[in-house]
């Protein structure tokens, strides 16, 4: 194919250098590039070359090529036969020409990629510069909170924030586990006792701390009033659970077997029941605390596979998962700065759920990495629906409130290598969110979750069959366990240690002290077991 392309290109170039001929066949050949639509329809290299307006390079005829090789009447077979009889010197010239063609096509590819990137940036810039957005910008600049910079995180008040590290305040290293654990237990013990007594307006349980960086605080009463009012404004925001589920049913369904969908629906039901609609930041903080763990567990399992020598072909995936965890960590810090961790109950549930989730996903990975990624895809898709609903429902209020410091530090940092690394479905540097107000922050988080969905889809390369096939296999395993257990109990009630079928003790086939019996004990609450 490459040889044919070079011959055809040489024929076109030779005709362009010869005087025009009255031959009908020569007049039917044109060296003018096809139009854009035709090139795009053809696909491949031709579309790249035409889209960036790179002219075809005309190569001079070499003396070692006979003229009749390029005559319009020579057939393709004759050309290849003559080509095969060329001397070694002519073969070297052909190789040089091929290298030049490859370099030209590579340059065209790079130029096309750059043009594609510019088009994406221009598209995003044009959509951001709409009239409604300009109006929101004016409205935010007129807001009294435009220059307010403060955080409301309880954990941050104790553990600090990495962006506050400077030459005079070094990061250092943490204390020992014993010292750190004892200090944290003292703080949480006081908060837990307050929660048990129903005191929801004390430090660590309901009372939101106000953290203002020293460079943004002059100590005036007006500033103190503004940061307090901003906290009250944040407490007035709401999110409709019905709106989230409406978005869930409106978008294309994520294909997944019921062994994955069942825990997914259980988790989402728990989120709706545990967190009220008028306190969305508590829900967001819980969600982001747990959302970090999948990528941590995936990296743990990939590292384990590498140590054991099982798998090393996708080692670069660990870098992608770290970038995803780093992104979710900043989502967590943003929700924390908005007061999402102010209740002891929420911190207790989120931290312990995250630990359980970590070990569950590692176990699921051992069974099937594709199922683990599938579950993460479901959770990330739900996060897209959640943040989209919140951003649209509170658009006007959010556009008057300032973006947290940590959001600006993350999204507007000069080094966005990790930010680009987890976005595997788009060109690098094609997305650069601007943090003007809180609505920009939640739109960026919504889009981040969408990128996580795309990455989780790409990671499901393991062939485990369709969801229906997985459902059938799961049902077969459950039926086997239930049948074996029923036969074992039936034998015990009849005074027999087990039924013997062809020399096999049915009661023993369940491995009473083994794995199947342990699985049965997990489902012992079912009435038919």
N, C-alpha and C positions, 0 to 999 in steps of 0.2 A: 504493500500500500504506500509506504514512504517512497519507494522507487518510482511508482506511478505518479505520485504527486510531484516529484522533482521533474519527471519528464514532461508532464503537462505544463508546469510552470516554465520550464525551459522552452517549450514550444511557443507559449504565449509571448515570452520575452523576445525570442528570435523573430517572430512575426512583427513585433512592434519595431524592430530595428531594420527590417527589410522594406523596400519600397512596396507600396500597395500593389496588389496583383488583382487582375480581373477574375481570378478563380473564384467560383461561388463558395467553395469551402473556406477559403481564407477570409472572405468578407463576412462570413457567418461567425467568426471568432472575434470577441471583443476583450480588450485588456482592461476596460473600465470596471472597477469593483461594483458588485451588485448593490441594490439599494438596501437600506437598513432592515426593512421588514423581511426581505428574502434571506438576508444573512442570519437574522435571529431565528427564522424558521428552520434554516439548515442546521443551526447549532454548531457547537465545536469551535475550532480555531477561526473559521471564517467570520463568525459573529464577533469575536474579539477584535480581529483586525479591522473590520469595517466600523465598529462602534467607536473606536478611538481615532478614526481617520488616518491610519498609517498607510501610505502608498506602497504598492508592491515594488520590491527592489528588482530593478532590471539588471540581469546578469549579462555580460558580453559573451558572445560566442567564442569558444576556444578553437584553436586551429586543429586540435586533434579530433574534433567532431566533424563528421562528414555532413555536407549540406542536406543530402537526401534523408538523413535521420529525422530531420524536422520538417520535411515537406508535408503539406496537408494530405497528400494521398497515401502516405506511409501508414500502415496499420500499426496498432499497438504491439502485435506479436512481432512484426518486423523490427520495430524499434528496440524491443527487448533482445532480439537476436543480435542486432548490430551492437547493442550496448554490451552484451556478454563478450564480444570479440575485442573490446578496447584493450589497450596496453596498460601495464601497471602504472605508467606515468599518468595516463588519463584517469585511472581509478583514484589516484591521490588528489587530482583536481576535483573529482566528484565528491570525495570526502570533505575537502575544504569547503566546497559549495554547500554541502549538507550542514556542516558546522555553522556556516554563516546564516543559513536559513533557520537553524535552531535558535541562534542568538537573536535573530530578528523576531521570531515568534515569541521568545521569552520576553523580549522588550515589549512586544505588543500585549502579552499577558499582564505584565507589571503595570503598564499604562492603563489597561482596562480595569485592573483592581483598584488603582488610584482613582480612576474616574467613578467607579462604583461607590467608593468610600465618600468621595465629594458629593455624589448625588444623595447619599443617605444623610450626610450632615446637612446639606441644603434643605432636604425634605423636613428633617426635624426642626431646623431653624425656622422654616416658613410656617410650620404648624404652631411653633411656640410664639411666633410673633403675630398671632391673630389679634383682632380687635378686642375680644373678650379678655385675652391675656394682658394686653396693654392696660385695659381698664382695671384689672385686678392688681397690676403693678402699681398704678396710681393710688388705688385704694389702700394697698399695704403701706406705701410710703407715708400716707396720711394717718396710718394707725398709730396710736400712742405706744404700741409695743414694738415698733420697728427696730428700735435700738436696744431692746431689753435682751440681756444675755444671762440666763440662769438655768439651773437644773433642779430636779425634784426627786432624785433617786436616793432611796435609803441605803442600799448596798454601796452605792458610789460614795456616800458620806463617810463610810468606814473603809472601804477598799481602795478608793481613789479612782482616777481615770488616767489612762496612759498618755493622753494628749496634754496633760498638765505637767508632764516631765520636762525639765529644763536643765540648764547647766548648773543651776543653784539647787535644783530638786531632782536628784538622780533617781532612776527607777529602782536600783538595788535588786535584791532577791527576796523572796518570801521567807518568813520564819519557818521553823520546823512545823511538822504537821501537828504535833502536840500543842505547841504554843498558839498556832493559828486556830486550831479547833477549839481550844479552851476559851480564847477571846471571843470567837464567834458564838459559842454556846452561851456565854454570859449575856451577850446582847440579845440573842434569840430567846433565852429563857425569860427575860423580863417581858419581851413582846408576847411570848406564848401565854404567860400568866395574865397579861392584860386581855388577850383574846379570849381566854377561858372565862374571865369575869365579864365579858361583853363590853369592855372599854375600847372603843374603836376610834379614839381621838387622842392617842398617846404616842410617844416616840416608838417607832418600830411597828405600830399597828394602827394605821389610819392617819396619823399626823404626818403630813407631807413636809419633809425638810426642804428648805430653800437654800440652794447652793449657788453663790454668785462668785465668779472669778474676781480676784483682787483688782486686776487691771480694768474691769468694767464696773467697779463699785466705788462711789465717792461718799456713800453713807448718808445721803440726804433722805428726808422723809418722803419726798416725791418718788424716789427710786424704790423705796421699801413698799410704797403703796402700789406701784406698777407691778412689781414681781408678785405681790399678793393677788392683785386683780388678774394677772395672767394665769395664775394657778386656778382661780375661780372660773375663768373662761374655759380652761381645759376640762374642768369637771362638768361642763354643760354639754359636751359632745356626746352623741349617741350613735348607735349602729343597729339597724334592723336585721334580726336573724332571718326573718322571712325574705328580706331582700337578698341576703346571701344565698339562700336556697333557690330563689328565683334565678339568680345568675348561674347557679350550679346546673339547673335543669335546662337553661337556655343554651349553654355551650355544648360542644361535642363531648360525649361521655368518654372517660378514660377506660379503655378495655382492661378488665381485671377479673380474676376468678373470685368466687365468693369466700374462699379462705383468706383473701386479702381484703375484700370489700366489707366483710362482717366486722373486723376490728376497726376499719376506717369509719364506718357509720357509728360504731360505739364511741370512738374518740370524738367525732363531731357532735354527737348527741350530748356527750359529757360537757363539751365546751359551751353549748347552748344552755344547758341546765345549770352549770356551775357559775357562770359569769353573767350578770345582768346587762341588759342592752344599754343602760345609761352609764356604764363604767367600762367602755371598750378597752382602755389602756391596760386594765388588769388582764383581760383576755389576751391581748397582743403580747404582753410580757410573758405570760405562761406559754403561749404558742412559740415564741422565739427562743425561750429557754430550752424547750424540747426539740425545736427544729434544728439546733446545732448538732444533736447527737448522731443522726444518720451518717453524716460525712465523717465524723470522728470514728464511728464503728466501721465504716467501709475502709478507711485508711488502716485501722487496726488489723482487719482481716487481710487486706492486700499485703501488709507487712508480714503477717504470719505466713501467708502463702509463699512469699519470697524467702523467708528464713528456712522454711521446710523444703524449698526447691520445687514446689508444685507449679508455680506460675510467676513469670517475670515479664511477660510480653506487654503488659499494660501498666508498667511502673509509673509512667507519666500521669496516669489517672490519679495517683496520689496527690500530685500537685494541683490538679483540678479540684479534687475534693477538699484540699486544704483551703483553696481560694473560696470555695462555697461555704465552708465553715467560718472563714474570716468574714465573709459577707453577712451570714446569719448572726454572727457575734455583734456586728455593728447594728443590725436591726434590734438586737436585744438591748444594747446600750442606749439606742434612741428611745425605746419604750421605757427603759428605766429612767432616763432623764425626764420623761413626761409623767413620772409618778406611778408607773405600772406595778412597782414592787412594794407599795406602801403597807400592805396587809401581811401579817404573819402567816395566815392561812394560805395565801397565794404562793408565798415563798416556799412553804413546806411542801405543798402539792407539786409545784413546778420542779423543784430540785430533786425530789424523790422520783417523780415520774420520768425525769430525764435519765436518771440512773437505770431505772427499769427498762426504759426504751432502748438504751444503749446495749444492754445484754440481750434483749429480745431480738434486736436487729442482727446482732452477731450470730445468734442461733439460726435466724431465718436465712442469713447469708450462707451458712454451712449447708443448709438444705438446698437453696437455690439463690444465687446472686440476683437473677432476673426478678424473682418474686420480691426481694428486698427493695430493688430499685422501683418496681411497680408500686409498692406501698408508698414509697417516698414521692412518686409522681402524683398519687392521689392526694397526699397531704399538701404538696406544693400547689396543686391546682386549686384546692380549697382555700389556701392562703391567698391566691390571686383573687378569687371571688370575694374574700373577706375584705382585703384592702381596697379593692375597687369599689365595693359598696360603701365603705367608710369614707373614702375620698370624695365620691359623688354626693353622698348624703350630706356631708358637712363642708361642701366646697366653699361657700361664701365665708363661713367662719374661719376655716383653715387658712384662707388667703389673707387674713388679717393678723395671723399669729406668726411669730418668728420661728425659723428653723433652729433646732438645737445645735449647740456647738459641735457635738460629735458628728452630726450629719454633715455639716460643712467640712469638717476635717477629713471625713472619709470620702465623700463624693467629689470634692473640689481639691483633693490633694494633687501635688505635682506628679507623684509617682503612683500611677493607677495600673501597675502591672497585674496585681492580684485581682483588681476589679475586672480587667479584660480577660483574665485567665479562665474564669468559670463560665463565660458567655460563649459557649462552643458553637452556637447556632448562628453567629453573626461575625463579620470581620472585626478584627481588633481595632480599638480606638473609634469604633463607629457610634458609640453611645457615651455621652458626657452630660449627665444631669447637672442642672444648675439649682442650687439651694437658695431660693429667694424667700420662701415662706414655708409654712408647715404643709400646705397642699402639695408643693413640689416634693417634699420629703416622702409623703405617702404614695404619690404617683411613682417615685423612683423605687420604693420598696415593692410596690405592686409589680412593676416591670422586672425587678430582680427575681421575684418569685416565678414569673413567667419564664425567665431564662433558666431557672432551676428545673422547671418542668421539661423544657427542651433537652437539657443535659441528661436528666433521668431517662427520657425516652431513648436517647442515643446509647445509653449504657445497657439497655435490655437486649443484648445481642445473643444471649443464651437461648437456644431453641428448646423451650419447654412445652411447645404446643399452644393451641388456642385456649382461651379461658374456659371454654366448654370442656375441653379434654382434661384440663387441670381439675375442674369441678367433678368430672366423672371419676378420676383417679382418687380424689379426696373422699368422695362418697364410698368408693370401694374399700378404702382403708377403714373408714368408720364402720361400715357394715361388717367387715371382718372382725374388728375389735368387739363390736356389740354382740355378734353371733358367738364368738369364742367365749365371751364372758357369760352369756346366757347358758351355753352348754355346760360351762364349768359349774355354775350355780345349780343348774338342774341336776347335775351329777352329785353335788354335795347334798342336796335335799333328798336324793334317792339313796343316800348312804354309800355312794361309790366315790372313789377318788378321781375317777375320770372315765370317759368312754374310750374304748380301744377300737380304732378303725384301721385295719390293715397294719396292725402292730404299732400304731401311733396313738399315744395317749392324748386325746383332744384337750383334756384339762391342762396338760403340760405344754401344749403348743402355744399357749398364751404367754409362756415364760413368766410364771407367777411372780418371781422376784426380779424380773428383768424390765426392759424398756416398755413393752406393750402394757404390762400391768401398771406401770407408773403413769402412762398416758390415760389408762382407764380411770385411775384414781383422780385425775384432773377433771374428768367428766362424770364423776360419780353422782353429781347433783341431778343428772338427767333422770326422769322418772322411769325410763325403760331400761336403765342399766342397773 
